[in-house]
Structure formats: C-alpha cells, structure tokens
Amino acid sequence: MGFIQLVEFTTTNTDQIRELGEQFRRDTEGKRTTLRAMICADRDVPDRYVVVGEFASYEEAMANSELPETQEFAAAMNELVQGPPSYRNLDVIESWEG
C-alpha cells in the first residue's frame, strides 16, 4: 500500500527552503526512498506551504526519515519556518490517474 506524508509550514524564506531541498536531493541521490515530492503554496493563506511526499510504503518513508541527510535537512528547515511544521501521515487506500 502506498503512503503519503504532508508537511505543512509557514515561511517567508521560500528561496532558502528550495535551496535546501535541492541540496538534499543531491546529497541523497541513490539513497532516498521518495517516489515523488511536490512543494505547494496555499492560495488562501500567504506564506503557507505544504510538501507532499509520496512513498511506496510507510516503512519506506520511515527509512527515508532515518537518513542523516533527512535529519540535517529538517533541522535546517526548522530554522527557516515560523513555528513548528505539522505532519500528516496518510495510507493510500485508492489511487487513480486522469
């Protein structure tokens, strides 16, 4: 079963967050278990963002979370956001395209 993690946060430092994400992708090439990720801006709340991470399973997501690079990324990101990020962990029970 697939797994989605949502990370919601508020920041005015979007460029720095995106740079951190690019560095994370370089540092974890061949190691990370993320199938796909998206950064989304909330149209209704200025400076509010949601990262959508897609994984093959909960176990794969947790393996990704345990990478030292993930821990470093999260710590650096926490310095750039206002307040703590919120997380939602979602099991995919059905999915379709189009």
C-alpha positions as YAML, in Angstrom:
chain: A
units: angstrom
residues:
- id: 1
  name: MET
  ca: [0.00, 0.00, 0.00]
- id: 2
  name: GLY
  ca: [1.29, 3.48, -0.84]
- id: 3
  name: PHE
  ca: [2.00, 6.18, 1.69]
- id: 4
  name: ILE
  ca: [1.81, 9.99, 1.55]
- id: 5
  name: GLN
  ca: [3.34, 12.40, 4.04]
- id: 6
  name: LEU
  ca: [2.22, 16.03, 4.18]
- id: 7
  name: VAL
  ca: [4.45, 18.61, 5.83]
- id: 8
  name: GLU
  ca: [2.75, 21.97, 6.35]
- id: 9
  name: PHE
  ca: [4.67, 25.08, 7.36]
- id: 10
  name: THR
  ca: [4.73, 28.87, 7.22]
- id: 11
  name: THR
  ca: [7.76, 30.77, 5.96]
- id: 12
  name: THR
  ca: [8.89, 33.89, 4.17]
- id: 13
  name: ASN
  ca: [12.15, 32.09, 3.28]
- id: 14
  name: THR
  ca: [10.93, 30.08, 0.29]
- id: 15
  name: ASP
  ca: [14.12, 30.54, -1.74]
- id: 16
  name: GLN
  ca: [16.27, 29.19, 1.09]
- id: 17
  name: ILE
  ca: [13.88, 26.26, 1.66]
- id: 18
  name: ARG
  ca: [14.04, 25.39, -2.04]
- id: 19
  name: GLU
  ca: [17.85, 25.59, -1.97]
- id: 20
  name: LEU
  ca: [17.85, 23.20, 1.00]
- id: 21
  name: GLY
  ca: [15.63, 20.85, -0.98]
- id: 22
  name: GLU
  ca: [17.98, 20.92, -3.97]
- id: 23
  name: GLN
  ca: [20.95, 20.19, -1.70]
- id: 24
  name: PHE
  ca: [19.00, 17.34, -0.07]
- id: 25
  name: ARG
  ca: [18.25, 15.80, -3.47]
- id: 26
  name: ARG
  ca: [21.94, 15.97, -4.43]
- id: 27
  name: ASP
  ca: [23.09, 14.55, -1.09]
- id: 28
  name: THR
  ca: [20.61, 11.65, -1.10]
- id: 29
  name: GLU
  ca: [20.84, 10.62, -4.76]
- id: 30
  name: GLY
  ca: [20.54, 6.83, -4.82]
- id: 31
  name: LYS
  ca: [19.67, 6.66, -1.10]
- id: 32
  name: ARG
  ca: [16.32, 8.36, -0.60]
- id: 33
  name: THR
  ca: [13.12, 6.36, -0.89]
- id: 34
  name: THR
  ca: [10.85, 9.20, -2.01]
- id: 35
  name: LEU
  ca: [8.96, 8.30, -5.18]
- id: 36
  name: ARG
  ca: [7.76, 11.85, -5.79]
- id: 37
  name: ALA
  ca: [7.57, 15.12, -3.91]
- id: 38
  name: MET
  ca: [5.78, 18.40, -4.53]
- id: 39
  name: ILE
  ca: [6.00, 21.79, -2.85]
- id: 40
  name: CYS
  ca: [2.64, 23.52, -2.91]
- id: 41
  name: ALA
  ca: [1.72, 27.10, -1.97]
- id: 42
  name: ASP
  ca: [-1.56, 27.68, -0.20]
- id: 43
  name: ARG
  ca: [-3.60, 30.09, -2.34]
- id: 44
  name: ASP
  ca: [-5.72, 31.14, 0.62]
- id: 45
  name: VAL
  ca: [-3.03, 31.67, 3.27]
- id: 46
  name: PRO
  ca: [0.01, 33.79, 2.36]
- id: 47
  name: ASP
  ca: [3.40, 32.24, 3.17]
- id: 48
  name: ARG
  ca: [1.79, 28.84, 3.93]
- id: 49
  name: TYR
  ca: [3.21, 25.78, 2.13]
- id: 50
  name: VAL
  ca: [2.65, 22.05, 2.00]
- id: 51
  name: VAL
  ca: [5.20, 19.47, 0.91]
- id: 52
  name: VAL
  ca: [3.62, 16.29, -0.42]
- id: 53
  name: GLY
  ca: [5.95, 13.29, -0.28]
- id: 54
  name: GLU
  ca: [4.95, 10.02, -1.91]
- id: 55
  name: PHE
  ca: [6.47, 6.69, -0.86]
- id: 56
  name: ALA
  ca: [5.88, 3.04, -1.73]
- id: 57
  name: SER
  ca: [5.02, 2.29, 1.91]
- id: 58
  name: TYR
  ca: [5.12, 3.64, 5.44]
- id: 59
  name: GLU
  ca: [8.27, 1.59, 6.03]
- id: 60
  name: GLU
  ca: [9.99, 3.25, 3.05]
- id: 61
  name: ALA
  ca: [9.02, 6.68, 4.39]
- id: 62
  name: MET
  ca: [10.45, 5.86, 7.81]
- id: 63
  name: ALA
  ca: [13.68, 4.59, 6.22]
- id: 64
  name: ASN
  ca: [13.92, 7.92, 4.39]
- id: 65
  name: SER
  ca: [13.29, 9.80, 7.66]
- id: 66
  name: GLU
  ca: [16.19, 7.95, 9.30]
- id: 67
  name: LEU
  ca: [18.75, 9.13, 6.73]
- id: 68
  name: PRO
  ca: [21.25, 11.52, 8.35]
- id: 69
  name: GLU
  ca: [20.68, 13.89, 5.44]
- id: 70
  name: THR
  ca: [16.95, 13.97, 6.20]
- id: 71
  name: GLN
  ca: [17.67, 14.82, 9.82]
- id: 72
  name: GLU
  ca: [20.05, 17.61, 8.74]
- id: 73
  name: PHE
  ca: [17.51, 18.94, 6.23]
- id: 74
  name: ALA
  ca: [14.73, 19.00, 8.84]
- id: 75
  name: ALA
  ca: [16.92, 20.82, 11.36]
- id: 76
  name: ALA
  ca: [17.96, 23.44, 8.79]
- id: 77
  name: MET
  ca: [14.38, 23.86, 7.59]
- id: 78
  name: ASN
  ca: [13.14, 24.38, 11.15]
- id: 79
  name: GLU
  ca: [15.42, 27.42, 11.35]
- id: 80
  name: LEU
  ca: [13.64, 28.96, 8.33]
- id: 81
  name: VAL
  ca: [9.99, 28.44, 9.27]
- id: 82
  name: GLN
  ca: [7.70, 30.25, 11.64]
- id: 83
  name: GLY
  ca: [6.58, 27.78, 14.29]
- id: 84
  name: PRO
  ca: [6.93, 24.02, 14.06]
- id: 85
  name: PRO
  ca: [5.84, 22.26, 10.86]
- id: 86
  name: SER
  ca: [2.83, 19.95, 11.11]
- id: 87
  name: TYR
  ca: [2.91, 16.43, 9.69]
- id: 88
  name: ARG
  ca: [0.15, 14.21, 8.35]
- id: 89
  name: ASN
  ca: [0.84, 10.55, 7.62]
- id: 90
  name: LEU
  ca: [-1.60, 9.05, 5.15]
- id: 91
  name: ASP
  ca: [-2.00, 5.46, 3.94]
- id: 92
  name: VAL
  ca: [-3.16, 5.40, 0.33]
- id: 93
  name: ILE
  ca: [-6.23, 3.20, 0.05]
- id: 94
  name: GLU
  ca: [-7.10, 4.04, -3.54]
- id: 95
  name: SER
  ca: [-5.44, 5.96, -6.36]
- id: 96
  name: TRP
  ca: [-6.21, 6.66, -9.99]
- id: 97
  name: GLU
  ca: [-4.91, 8.76, -12.85]
- id: 98
  name: GLY
  ca: [-6.97, 11.11, -15.00]
...
